[in-house]
Each structure stands twice: as C-alpha cells, then as structure tokens.
Amino acid sequence: MPDNKKVFTRKASNDVLTSETVLDLIDRKDESVWVMNHIFINPDQHDEHEISLLMDEVMEFIKDSNKKIWPLDPIAIIYFEQHPELTKYWYHKPANK
C-alpha cells in the first residue's frame, strides 16, 4: 500500500466485513492532511459500537502520524462533533461546529 493511503478494516469473527474506511494523504497549501471520504458500516452485521471501534483505530493512527484528519463523511463528522476532545485533530472544522 502506498504511504499516502491507509485502509482500516474491521471484520466479525466469521470474517465478514463489519466496517471500513480509507484515508488519503493530501497536500494542502498549509499542511498535509489525511482525508476521510467515506465510512462503510455493514447494515447486517456489526457491533453496536462499530463506529467507535473503527474511529479508535483511525485516531490512534492520526495521533501517531502527527497530522490532522479532514472528515468528509457525515458519519465521521457527527462522530467528531460528539467527541470535542478530538477537535485539535480535526482539519477544516466547519466554523459553526
């Protein structure tokens, strides 16, 4: 996998995909950031806390990368809104948020 792409995949014990997201590293004028375009949550098989489990993995990576994340997916944006402790990692946070 190239250094500018990171895939996070969660699977159930039966090896069925439960959630996934892909981050792409892009260069902006002010800094390089990880862009989260989408989150997939399997509607038929996932843990009730699937988004938290997936985002825990993502945020561990973000913190280690010393870069910010630019969430574009509505699920991710809601997650960031509900977790103000992550604001310092949120690139391009909407002004009204």
C-alpha positions in Angstrom: 0.0 0.0 0.0 1.4 3.4 -0.8 2.4 5.8 2.0 -0.3 8.2 1.1 -3.2 5.7 1.7 -4.3 3.9 4.8 -7.2 1.4 5.0 -8.9 0.5 8.2 -11.0 -2.7 8.1 -12.9 -4.4 10.8 -14.3 -7.9 10.5 -16.5 -10.2 12.6 -15.2 -13.5 13.9 -16.8 -15.2 10.9 -14.5 -13.0 8.7 -17.5 -10.8 7.4 -16.6 -7.2 6.9 -18.3 -5.0 9.6 -16.8 -1.6 8.8 -14.1 0.1 6.7 -12.7 3.5 5.9 -9.9 4.7 3.7 -7.7 7.7 4.4 -5.8 9.5 1.7 -2.9 11.8 2.5 -3.1 15.1 0.5 -1.0 18.2 0.4 -2.9 21.4 1.2 -1.3 24.9 1.0 -0.9 25.0 4.8 -0.1 21.3 5.6 -0.5 17.7 4.6 -3.7 16.1 6.0 -5.5 12.7 6.0 -8.8 12.9 4.2 -11.6 10.5 5.2 -14.0 10.4 2.3 -16.3 7.6 3.5 -17.1 5.1 6.2 -18.8 1.8 5.4 -20.8 0.2 8.2 -22.3 -3.2 7.3 -26.0 -2.8 8.0 -26.5 -6.6 8.5 -23.6 -7.4 10.8 -21.7 -5.0 13.1 -21.1 -4.3 16.7 -23.5 -1.8 18.3 -20.4 0.4 18.9 -18.9 -0.2 15.5 -18.2 3.5 14.7 -16.4 4.0 18.0 -14.3 0.8 17.5 -13.4 1.9 14.0 -12.7 5.5 14.9 -10.5 4.4 17.9 -8.2 2.7 15.4 -8.3 5.7 13.0 -7.5 8.2 15.7 -4.6 6.1 17.1 -3.1 6.3 13.6 -3.8 10.0 13.3 -2.2 10.8 16.6 0.9 8.8 15.7 1.1 10.4 12.2 1.3 13.9 13.7 -1.1 15.1 11.0 -4.7 16.2 11.1 -7.7 14.4 9.6 -10.3 16.0 7.3 -13.5 14.0 7.7 -15.9 14.4 4.8 -18.2 11.6 5.6 -21.3 12.6 7.5 -20.9 9.8 10.0 -17.4 10.9 10.7 -18.4 14.5 11.1 -21.1 13.5 13.6 -18.5 11.4 15.5 -16.1 14.4 15.7 -19.0 16.7 16.9 -19.8 14.2 19.7 -16.1 14.0 20.7 -14.8 17.5 21.4 -11.5 16.1 22.8 -10.6 15.4 19.1 -11.1 18.9 17.9 -7.3 19.6 17.7 -7.0 16.8 15.1 -10.0 18.0 13.0 -8.7 19.8 9.9 -11.0 22.3 8.3 -13.6 22.1 11.1 -16.7 24.0 10.0 -16.9 27.4 11.7 -20.4 26.7 13.1 -19.3 23.4 14.7 
